[in-house]
Each structure stands twice: as C-alpha cells, then as structure tokens.
Amino acid sequence: MALDADHASSMPDRDRLLRNRAQVRFWLYCILLVLFALILVGGATRMTGSGLSITEWKPIHGVIPPLNEAEWQEEFLKYQQIPQYEKINHGMSLSEFKFIFWWEWAHRLLARGVGFIFAIPLVFFWATRRIEKGLMPKLIGILALGGLQGAIGWWMVASGLVERVSVSQYRLATHLTLASLIFMATMVVARGLAPHSQEAADRGTRRMAGILTFLIMVQIYLGGLVAGLHAGLSYTTWPLMDGKVIPDDLLLLEPAWRNFFESPKTVQFVHRIGAYTLFVVALWHMIATGRRFPGTTHARRAVFLFILVLTQAIIGIATLVMQVPLHLGLTHQGFALVVLGFAAAHWRGTKGAYPLPGEVRTAS
C-alpha cells in the first residue's frame, strides 16, 4: 500500500514535468522558425549584394531605419565611401540603395528579434521553475552562441568595408556555419524534450546518425565558401566539371592549402565531393538501420533522411546548371537547414529523450 501511495504521489510531479517540457519545446520550435527565416533572409541579403549597405554596427540605435530624406542621404553617403560602391555600384540611385538597405536592415532586425524571443522566455521559464536543472546550461550555451554570432556578423561585414568589394569567404562561411550550429543545437534540445515512442538505438546507429549530422554541417560550411567566392557561377555543368570528372589545376595556389579556401574551382569541386560523400553515407545509414531495426521509427526516419539528402542533391544540381538564380539559391540554402534539422532530430531520436529527474539514463 505504501508503494502505491508513493507511486500515486509521484504522478502529479511527472505530469507537471511533462507539461513544462511541452511548453519549453513549443517555445524552442518557435525559435527554430525564426532562425530559419533569419538564415533565409541572410541568404537573400548575400545574393542581392545587400550585405554591405549598412556600414556601421549599432546594436541598439540601429533598430531605427532612416525616417526622412536627410537621413536616407546620410546613410547613402556612408555607403558611397566603401569600395563596393566605387567599383561595382557607382552611380546607383537612392531608390536602388534603399532596395539593398532594406534587405540588410531586415536581416539585422530578425537577428535582434531572435535574441529577445530567446532571452525573455528563458528568464520566464527559469523564474517559474519550468526548466529542469540539467537543461539550463544547454539553453544558456545556445544564447551565448547567439551573442557570439552577432559579433561574427559584424566581423564579417567589416571585411568588406575597406579593401574588398565583398565580404571574406572565410568569415561568411564561419557566419553561416555558426548560424547552422545554433539551429542544430536548438533542434537537438527540443527533440530531447519530446516523448520518444522507440527505445534508444544501439551505439553504432547512434554514431552513424551523429556522423551524418556532422557531415551535413561540413557541407554547409563548404557551401558558405562556395557562396563567398561566387564559385557556383564558375563551372555550371554536371556531372562533369570543366569537361572532366576530376578537373585540372586544382592546386595552382601556393601553399597548397589555400586552394581549398580561395580557389573557386577547388572549392566547388570539394563541395561536390562532399555532396557525393554525404549521399553515400546517408544511403548506407538507411540500409544498415533498416536491417538492424526493421519496421521501427529509427528505420523510417533513416529512409526519410536519405530522401531529404537526395532531394537536396537534386536542388543543388539544378541551382548549379541554372547558374544560381535567386529562387533556387535560396531554396538550396533553406532546404539545407531542413536536412540539418531532421538529421539532428534523428540523431537525438536514436539516443532517446532526456531522462526525467529520478530516471536512470539508459543511453548517452
């Protein structure tokens, strides 16, 4: 009887914990939507050449755009002092400047907004004790990454204000990769708070799901280098590149490592190799998981992840051969986040949900 009484008394606590998890999870899914929009607007900002239209970093005052003609002229004059205007956009009209300004302003506004949408509810959930003890460090870590991302964003913009007419591909790839890391981490935490209908998978399956997620992150970084170098416009045939399976002159620059970051041909080739590698690993993971866990959620998710990877490859090829039109370029970038988000959720799913306080952890 005493055991039954203890069990009954623990039920309200368990129900309360599950309700709290559901609330925190819903909030994190809202964050994911805003992050998705932020990264897409960032891609549009890059593809429209708008990223250098705001030449100052004003984290607070910068929320307010120009409100009258004099302020617009002042902002336009600042833009006219940088190399991009002198060498590429010399003679552009004020209305043309406003077009690129609004893209960059919207990107920065969304970045500020996601910080508030994350921080304010976080404080509320913490103050009302809706966040479990082990969860708080993870959420604070994501918030800290967001703050770092803001600084890296300006570090990226600053690279194009003095000598260059565009931002450094190194800094652009870093900015995109960190944004993707924040997106992935948010997804992992949200998925860890969700109920899991399937027992945790074996260690090999978990490891392979983690490797897939890592490879997707690497591919996104390589995509950032391709974007920064405009390498997608250099060789627009597939499956051959420059008429060959392995093109010539991949290591022209000295020292050799520079080719993998600064040569448009080499960077695009490595991005292609990364896509082929990802395709093969996703296919192998699908087959292996299907054999180990036939008919399970793990196997179904592995199949769906492979379909997503295949779809992204098709989008990438179409983007390349059509010479990166805006709509396809943004679709390629946005779908990369879809693939990354699902891979991260799948990886967390193979590990099982975060254990409730008092439960014994069965999978790491």
NUBA-913979 format. One record per residue (C-alpha): residue number from 1; residue in three letters; chain; z, x negated, y. Coordinates in nm, 4 decimals, decimal comma, always signed. Example, Ala and Ser with C-alpha at 12.3 -4.5 7.8 and 13.67 -1.06 7.14 Angstrom:
<pts>
num	residu	chaine	z	x	y
1	ALA	A	+0,7800	-1,2300	-0,4500
2	SER	A	+0,7140	-1,3670	-0,1060
</pts>
This chain:
<pts>
num	residu	chaine	z	x	y
1	MET	A	+0,0000	+0,0000	+0,0000
2	ALA	A	+0,0835	-0,2844	+0,2369
3	LEU	A	-0,2568	-0,4419	+0,1772
4	ASP	A	-0,4275	-0,1106	+0,2500
5	ALA	A	-0,2313	-0,0778	+0,5723
6	ASP	A	-0,3256	-0,4304	+0,6801
7	HIS	A	-0,6907	-0,3606	+0,6000
8	ALA	A	-0,6847	-0,0363	+0,7979
9	SER	A	-0,5222	-0,2052	+1,0976
10	SER	A	-0,7907	-0,4738	+1,0981
11	MET	A	-1,0758	-0,2232	+1,1135
12	PRO	A	-1,0377	-0,1352	+1,4845
13	ASP	A	-1,0367	-0,5068	+1,5685
14	ARG	A	-1,3532	-0,5622	+1,3654
15	ASP	A	-1,5230	-0,2614	+1,5270
16	ARG	A	-1,4270	-0,3870	+1,8705
17	LEU	A	-1,5657	-0,7353	+1,7927
18	LEU	A	-1,8926	-0,5857	+1,6712
19	ARG	A	-1,9221	-0,3703	+1,9844
20	ASN	A	-1,8589	-0,6751	+2,2017
21	ARG	A	-2,1232	-0,8680	+2,0115
22	ALA	A	-2,3727	-0,5869	+2,0606
23	GLN	A	-2,3089	-0,5853	+2,4372
24	VAL	A	-2,3417	-0,9629	+2,4694
25	ARG	A	-2,6531	-0,9581	+2,2519
26	PHE	A	-2,8183	-0,6902	+2,4671
27	TRP	A	-2,7444	-0,8974	+2,7777
28	LEU	A	-2,8973	-1,2077	+2,6174
29	TYR	A	-3,2102	-1,0152	+2,5195
30	CYS	A	-3,2451	-0,9076	+2,8841
31	ILE	A	-3,2149	-1,2750	+2,9800
32	LEU	A	-3,4946	-1,3563	+2,7367
33	LEU	A	-3,7248	-1,1034	+2,9038
34	VAL	A	-3,6593	-1,2530	+3,2463
35	LEU	A	-3,7080	-1,6062	+3,1118
36	PHE	A	-4,0368	-1,5002	+2,9559
37	ALA	A	-4,1551	-1,3606	+3,2894
38	LEU	A	-4,0337	-1,6719	+3,4719
39	ILE	A	-4,2253	-1,9092	+3,2437
40	LEU	A	-4,5410	-1,6962	+3,2646
41	VAL	A	-4,5252	-1,6887	+3,6443
42	GLY	A	-4,4720	-2,0651	+3,6321
43	GLY	A	-4,7906	-2,0952	+3,4276
44	ALA	A	-4,9815	-1,8801	+3,6762
45	THR	A	-4,8426	-2,0910	+3,9605
46	ARG	A	-4,9748	-2,4036	+3,7946
47	MET	A	-5,3163	-2,2584	+3,7048
48	THR	A	-5,3756	-2,1220	+4,0550
49	GLY	A	-5,2803	-2,4561	+4,2111
50	SER	A	-4,9877	-2,2963	+4,3929
51	GLY	A	-4,7016	-2,5198	+4,2868
52	LEU	A	-4,7044	-2,7444	+4,5953
53	SER	A	-4,7380	-2,4678	+4,8544
54	ILE	A	-4,3650	-2,4775	+4,9363
55	THR	A	-4,2827	-2,8337	+5,0326
56	GLU	A	-3,9051	-2,8030	+5,0694
57	TRP	A	-3,6204	-2,7196	+4,8358
58	LYS	A	-3,3842	-2,4685	+4,9931
59	PRO	A	-3,1844	-2,3127	+4,7083
60	ILE	A	-3,0173	-2,0540	+4,9356
61	HIS	A	-3,2267	-2,0127	+5,2510
62	GLY	A	-3,5492	-2,0379	+5,0514
63	VAL	A	-3,4980	-1,6849	+4,9191
64	ILE	A	-3,6274	-1,5501	+5,2510
65	PRO	A	-4,0070	-1,5872	+5,2900
66	PRO	A	-4,1810	-1,6170	+5,6288
67	LEU	A	-4,1274	-1,2922	+5,8198
68	ASN	A	-4,3672	-1,3280	+6,1123
69	GLU	A	-4,6834	-1,5086	+6,2179
70	ALA	A	-4,4970	-1,8009	+6,3735
71	GLU	A	-4,3014	-1,8654	+6,0541
72	TRP	A	-4,6192	-1,8470	+5,8462
73	GLN	A	-4,7868	-2,1008	+6,0736
74	GLU	A	-4,4842	-2,3296	+6,0442
75	GLU	A	-4,4918	-2,3120	+5,6643
76	PHE	A	-4,8679	-2,3666	+5,6594
77	LEU	A	-4,8322	-2,6713	+5,8847
78	LYS	A	-4,5874	-2,8284	+5,6386
79	TYR	A	-4,8364	-2,7766	+5,3578
80	GLN	A	-5,1109	-2,9382	+5,5666
81	GLN	A	-4,9140	-3,2643	+5,5685
82	ILE	A	-4,9391	-3,3269	+5,1919
83	PRO	A	-5,2287	-3,4942	+5,0038
84	GLN	A	-5,3262	-3,1783	+4,8128
85	TYR	A	-5,4300	-3,0067	+5,1358
86	GLU	A	-5,6066	-3,3124	+5,2757
87	LYS	A	-5,8046	-3,3948	+4,9613
88	ILE	A	-5,8559	-3,0568	+4,7905
89	ASN	A	-5,7788	-2,7630	+5,0181
90	HIS	A	-5,8716	-2,9000	+5,3582
91	GLY	A	-5,9885	-2,6201	+5,5839
92	MET	A	-5,8287	-2,3372	+5,3815
93	SER	A	-5,7395	-2,0279	+5,5838
94	LEU	A	-5,3912	-1,8901	+5,6401
95	SER	A	-5,4680	-1,5952	+5,4128
96	GLU	A	-5,5705	-1,8365	+5,1353
97	PHE	A	-5,2474	-2,0280	+5,1876
98	LYS	A	-5,0478	-1,7051	+5,1633
99	PHE	A	-5,2014	-1,6409	+4,8208
100	ILE	A	-5,0744	-1,9691	+4,6734
101	PHE	A	-4,7460	-1,9447	+4,8652
102	TRP	A	-4,6556	-1,6087	+4,7093
103	TRP	A	-4,7044	-1,7396	+4,3551
104	GLU	A	-4,4669	-2,0298	+4,4121
105	TRP	A	-4,2190	-1,8125	+4,6031
106	ALA	A	-4,2150	-1,5568	+4,3186
107	HIS	A	-4,1565	-1,8346	+4,0669
108	ARG	A	-3,8625	-1,9708	+4,2621
109	LEU	A	-3,7203	-1,6217	+4,3219
110	LEU	A	-3,7274	-1,5452	+3,9491
111	ALA	A	-3,5593	-1,8798	+3,8782
112	ARG	A	-3,2794	-1,7971	+4,1202
113	GLY	A	-3,2565	-1,4447	+3,9826
114	VAL	A	-3,2156	-1,5502	+3,6220
115	GLY	A	-2,9259	-1,7725	+3,7283
116	PHE	A	-2,7423	-1,4752	+3,8778
117	ILE	A	-2,8326	-1,2480	+3,5865
118	PHE	A	-2,6819	-1,5046	+3,3528
119	ALA	A	-2,3771	-1,6177	+3,5502
120	ILE	A	-2,2386	-1,2876	+3,6807
121	PRO	A	-2,2318	-1,1001	+3,3463
122	LEU	A	-2,0987	-1,4163	+3,1813
123	VAL	A	-1,7981	-1,4111	+3,4128
124	PHE	A	-1,7509	-1,0376	+3,3478
125	PHE	A	-1,7666	-1,0754	+2,9689
126	TRP	A	-1,5270	-1,3687	+2,9842
127	ALA	A	-1,2807	-1,1905	+3,2159
128	THR	A	-1,2777	-0,8798	+2,9944
129	ARG	A	-1,2389	-1,0910	+2,6784
130	ARG	A	-1,5623	-0,9771	+2,5222
131	ILE	A	-1,6719	-1,3314	+2,4375
132	GLU	A	-1,5368	-1,4973	+2,1261
133	LYS	A	-1,3716	-1,8339	+2,1621
134	GLY	A	-1,6438	-2,0353	+1,9881
135	LEU	A	-1,9224	-1,8649	+2,1806
136	MET	A	-1,8218	-1,9646	+2,5334
137	PRO	A	-1,9235	-2,3347	+2,5060
138	LYS	A	-2,2699	-2,2308	+2,3887
139	LEU	A	-2,3180	-1,9938	+2,6831
140	ILE	A	-2,1831	-2,2437	+2,9372
141	GLY	A	-2,4196	-2,5024	+2,7896
142	ILE	A	-2,7186	-2,2720	+2,8437
143	LEU	A	-2,6039	-2,2049	+3,2015
144	ALA	A	-2,5735	-2,5793	+3,2634
145	LEU	A	-2,9256	-2,6327	+3,1301
146	GLY	A	-3,0437	-2,3690	+3,3768
147	GLY	A	-2,8876	-2,5609	+3,6650
148	LEU	A	-3,0484	-2,8827	+3,5422
149	GLN	A	-3,3820	-2,7022	+3,5168
150	GLY	A	-3,3665	-2,6124	+3,8856
151	ALA	A	-3,3185	-2,9778	+3,9784
152	ILE	A	-3,6001	-3,0864	+3,7444
153	GLY	A	-3,8255	-2,8232	+3,9002
154	TRP	A	-3,7841	-2,9805	+4,2413
155	TRP	A	-3,8142	-3,3311	+4,0912
156	MET	A	-4,1481	-3,2158	+3,9505
157	VAL	A	-4,2703	-3,0693	+4,2806
158	ALA	A	-4,1631	-3,3809	+4,4718
159	SER	A	-4,4001	-3,5909	+4,2590
160	GLY	A	-4,6981	-3,4176	+4,4214
161	LEU	A	-4,5924	-3,4326	+4,7852
162	VAL	A	-4,6551	-3,7958	+4,8775
163	GLU	A	-4,9430	-3,9702	+4,6987
164	ARG	A	-5,0676	-3,7320	+4,4310
165	VAL	A	-5,2663	-3,4100	+4,4715
166	SER	A	-5,0850	-3,2507	+4,1768
167	VAL	A	-4,7523	-3,2936	+4,0050
168	SER	A	-4,6850	-3,5652	+3,7486
169	GLN	A	-4,7783	-3,4608	+3,3958
170	TYR	A	-4,4598	-3,6294	+3,2724
171	ARG	A	-4,2453	-3,4105	+3,4960
172	LEU	A	-4,4477	-3,0958	+3,4306
173	ALA	A	-4,4099	-3,1383	+3,0538
174	THR	A	-4,0373	-3,2024	+3,0958
175	HIS	A	-4,0004	-2,8906	+3,3117
176	LEU	A	-4,1879	-2,6717	+3,0628
177	THR	A	-4,0044	-2,8142	+2,7620
178	LEU	A	-3,6612	-2,7627	+2,9146
179	ALA	A	-3,7534	-2,4039	+3,0044
180	SER	A	-3,8593	-2,3519	+2,6436
181	LEU	A	-3,5373	-2,5112	+2,5195
182	ILE	A	-3,3331	-2,2673	+2,7301
183	PHE	A	-3,5406	-1,9801	+2,5914
184	MET	A	-3,4905	-2,1028	+2,2352
185	ALA	A	-3,1158	-2,1582	+2,2752
186	THR	A	-3,0707	-1,8093	+2,4190
187	MET	A	-3,2609	-1,6608	+2,1264
188	VAL	A	-3,0549	-1,8558	+1,8717
189	VAL	A	-2,7259	-1,7356	+2,0195
190	ALA	A	-2,8471	-1,3757	+2,0445
191	ARG	A	-2,9690	-1,3831	+1,6839
192	GLY	A	-2,6433	-1,5354	+1,5667
193	LEU	A	-2,4579	-1,2358	+1,7110
194	ALA	A	-2,6809	-0,9842	+1,5312
195	PRO	A	-2,5932	-0,8326	+1,1930
196	HIS	A	-2,7784	-1,0042	+0,9073
197	SER	A	-2,8915	-0,7943	+0,6125
198	GLN	A	-2,9655	-1,1010	+0,3998
199	GLU	A	-2,7403	-1,3747	+0,2683
200	ALA	A	-2,7958	-1,7207	+0,4111
201	ALA	A	-3,0820	-1,9157	+0,2569
202	ASP	A	-3,0455	-2,2451	+0,0725
203	ARG	A	-3,0257	-2,5703	+0,2623
204	GLY	A	-3,3902	-2,6665	+0,2029
205	THR	A	-3,5196	-2,3400	+0,3500
206	ARG	A	-3,2879	-2,3701	+0,6479
207	ARG	A	-3,4005	-2,7257	+0,7070
208	MET	A	-3,7682	-2,6343	+0,6905
209	ALA	A	-3,7164	-2,3444	+0,9334
210	GLY	A	-3,5449	-2,5868	+1,1703
211	ILE	A	-3,8270	-2,8411	+1,1372
212	LEU	A	-4,0800	-2,5705	+1,2215
213	THR	A	-3,8873	-2,4779	+1,5348
214	PHE	A	-3,8723	-2,8445	+1,6360
215	LEU	A	-4,2469	-2,8893	+1,5795
216	ILE	A	-4,3187	-2,5887	+1,7992
217	MET	A	-4,1088	-2,7454	+2,0750
218	VAL	A	-4,3027	-3,0726	+2,0395
219	GLN	A	-4,6304	-2,8800	+2,0575
220	ILE	A	-4,5165	-2,7082	+2,3766
221	TYR	A	-4,4343	-3,0494	+2,5259
222	LEU	A	-4,7812	-3,1741	+2,4319
223	GLY	A	-4,9258	-2,8589	+2,5884
224	GLY	A	-4,7443	-2,9483	+2,9083
225	LEU	A	-4,9102	-3,2896	+2,9099
226	VAL	A	-5,2495	-3,1274	+2,8498
227	ALA	A	-5,1881	-2,8915	+3,1421
228	GLY	A	-5,0671	-3,1676	+3,3715
229	LEU	A	-5,3756	-3,3785	+3,3044
230	HIS	A	-5,6144	-3,0784	+3,3026
231	ALA	A	-5,7156	-3,2192	+2,9640
232	GLY	A	-5,8176	-2,8777	+2,8351
233	LEU	A	-6,1206	-2,8918	+3,0646
234	SER	A	-6,2415	-3,2302	+2,9388
235	TYR	A	-6,3591	-3,1592	+2,5843
236	THR	A	-6,4276	-2,7936	+2,5159
237	THR	A	-6,5798	-2,7915	+2,1666
238	TRP	A	-6,4143	-2,7171	+1,8345
239	PRO	A	-6,3699	-2,8255	+1,5577
240	LEU	A	-6,5396	-3,1469	+1,6738
241	MET	A	-6,4151	-3,3274	+1,9813
242	ASP	A	-6,6663	-3,5310	+2,1787
243	GLY	A	-6,9015	-3,4793	+1,8808
244	LYS	A	-6,6651	-3,6293	+1,6225
245	VAL	A	-6,3665	-3,5395	+1,4079
246	ILE	A	-6,1827	-3,8421	+1,5490
247	PRO	A	-6,3320	-3,9264	+1,8899
248	ASP	A	-6,3859	-4,2808	+2,0131
249	ASP	A	-6,1956	-4,4574	+2,2896
250	LEU	A	-5,8552	-4,3028	+2,2185
251	LEU	A	-5,6726	-4,6268	+2,3072
252	LEU	A	-5,8542	-4,7560	+2,6153
253	LEU	A	-5,5481	-4,7857	+2,8385
254	GLU	A	-5,3087	-5,0786	+2,8237
255	PRO	A	-5,0427	-5,0849	+2,6986
256	ALA	A	-5,1471	-4,8507	+2,4163
257	TRP	A	-4,8569	-4,6055	+2,4558
258	ARG	A	-4,9920	-4,4935	+2,7944
259	ASN	A	-5,2873	-4,3263	+2,6228
260	PHE	A	-5,0559	-4,0713	+2,4629
261	PHE	A	-4,9326	-3,9585	+2,8049
262	GLU	A	-5,2033	-4,0490	+3,0566
263	SER	A	-5,5422	-4,0308	+2,8808
264	PRO	A	-5,6816	-3,6742	+2,8861
265	LYS	A	-5,8871	-3,7404	+2,5725
266	THR	A	-5,5971	-3,8844	+2,3716
267	VAL	A	-5,3500	-3,6217	+2,4889
268	GLN	A	-5,5842	-3,3374	+2,3951
269	PHE	A	-5,6545	-3,4962	+2,0571
270	VAL	A	-5,2840	-3,5348	+1,9815
271	HIS	A	-5,2290	-3,1713	+2,0849
272	ARG	A	-5,4971	-3,0688	+1,8348
273	ILE	A	-5,3355	-3,2787	+1,5609
274	GLY	A	-5,0023	-3,1187	+1,6452
275	ALA	A	-5,1564	-2,7736	+1,6011
276	TYR	A	-5,3022	-2,8653	+1,2616
277	THR	A	-4,9676	-3,0097	+1,1517
278	LEU	A	-4,7819	-2,7005	+1,2624
279	PHE	A	-5,0297	-2,4785	+1,0773
280	VAL	A	-4,9856	-2,6713	+0,7504
281	VAL	A	-4,6048	-2,6778	+0,7741
282	ALA	A	-4,5902	-2,3039	+0,8520
283	LEU	A	-4,8182	-2,2322	+0,5551
284	TRP	A	-4,6067	-2,4462	+0,3242
285	HIS	A	-4,2858	-2,2821	+0,4504
286	MET	A	-4,4323	-1,9372	+0,3854
287	ILE	A	-4,5324	-2,0253	+0,0287
288	ALA	A	-4,2060	-2,2066	-0,0544
289	THR	A	-3,9839	-1,9332	+0,0918
290	GLY	A	-4,1823	-1,6661	-0,0917
291	ARG	A	-4,1240	-1,8476	-0,4188
292	ARG	A	-3,7541	-1,9059	-0,3620
293	PHE	A	-3,6671	-1,5669	-0,2140
294	PRO	A	-3,9373	-1,3187	-0,3223
295	GLY	A	-3,9131	-0,9777	-0,1577
296	THR	A	-3,6388	-1,0843	+0,0831
297	THR	A	-3,6121	-1,0761	+0,4615
298	HIS	A	-3,6406	-1,4564	+0,4658
299	ALA	A	-3,9765	-1,4416	+0,2865
300	ARG	A	-4,1120	-1,1631	+0,5075
301	ARG	A	-4,0150	-1,3494	+0,8218
302	ALA	A	-4,1788	-1,6681	+0,6940
303	VAL	A	-4,5019	-1,4727	+0,6411
304	PHE	A	-4,4840	-1,3228	+0,9890
305	LEU	A	-4,4121	-1,6636	+1,1422
306	PHE	A	-4,7229	-1,8056	+0,9743
307	ILE	A	-4,9279	-1,5156	+1,1125
308	LEU	A	-4,7947	-1,5905	+1,4606
309	VAL	A	-4,8829	-1,9597	+1,4276
310	LEU	A	-5,2329	-1,8690	+1,3060
311	THR	A	-5,2792	-1,6242	+1,5953
312	GLN	A	-5,1676	-1,8869	+1,8461
313	ALA	A	-5,4162	-2,1338	+1,6996
314	ILE	A	-5,6970	-1,8810	+1,7446
315	ILE	A	-5,5892	-1,8152	+2,1043
316	GLY	A	-5,5768	-2,1901	+2,1678
317	ILE	A	-5,9296	-2,2426	+2,0346
318	ALA	A	-6,0618	-1,9523	+2,2427
319	THR	A	-5,8877	-2,0897	+2,5519
320	LEU	A	-6,0450	-2,4304	+2,4927
321	VAL	A	-6,4049	-2,3234	+2,4281
322	MET	A	-6,3997	-2,0775	+2,7215
323	GLN	A	-6,2769	-2,3603	+2,9483
324	VAL	A	-5,9287	-2,2244	+3,0194
325	PRO	A	-5,9794	-1,9008	+3,2142
326	LEU	A	-5,6608	-1,7785	+3,3805
327	HIS	A	-5,6025	-1,4821	+3,1492
328	LEU	A	-5,6468	-1,6851	+2,8309
329	GLY	A	-5,4458	-1,9789	+2,9607
330	LEU	A	-5,1525	-1,7504	+3,0374
331	THR	A	-5,1913	-1,5726	+2,7039
332	HIS	A	-5,1800	-1,9085	+2,5259
333	GLN	A	-4,8650	-2,0109	+2,7133
334	GLY	A	-4,6959	-1,6735	+2,6721
335	PHE	A	-4,7738	-1,6487	+2,3022
336	ALA	A	-4,6319	-1,9987	+2,2517
337	LEU	A	-4,2983	-1,8538	+2,3675
338	VAL	A	-4,3375	-1,5634	+2,1246
339	VAL	A	-4,3927	-1,8111	+1,8393
340	LEU	A	-4,0998	-2,0266	+1,9518
341	GLY	A	-3,8683	-1,7286	+1,9933
342	PHE	A	-3,9478	-1,5875	+1,6497
343	ALA	A	-3,9179	-1,9315	+1,4856
344	ALA	A	-3,5760	-1,9802	+1,6454
345	ALA	A	-3,4638	-1,6337	+1,5339
346	HIS	A	-3,5952	-1,7010	+1,1832
347	TRP	A	-3,4121	-2,0344	+1,1675
348	ARG	A	-3,0878	-1,8677	+1,2770
349	GLY	A	-3,1545	-1,5893	+1,0275
350	THR	A	-3,1746	-1,8376	+0,7393
351	LYS	A	-2,8284	-1,9614	+0,8392
352	GLY	A	-2,6702	-1,6171	+0,8696
353	ALA	A	-2,4773	-1,4559	+1,1538
354	TYR	A	-2,1928	-1,6290	+1,3329
355	PRO	A	-1,8789	-1,5559	+1,1284
356	LEU	A	-1,6348	-1,3135	+1,2827
357	PRO	A	-1,2913	-1,4585	+1,3692
358	GLY	A	-1,0956	-1,4903	+1,0476
359	GLU	A	-1,4034	-1,5008	+0,8236
360	VAL	A	-1,4867	-1,8032	+0,6142
361	ARG	A	-1,8129	-1,9728	+0,7122
362	THR	A	-2,0497	-1,9828	+0,4166
363	ALA	A	-2,3460	-2,1535	+0,5827
364	SER	A	-2,3604	-2,4078	+0,8600
</pts>
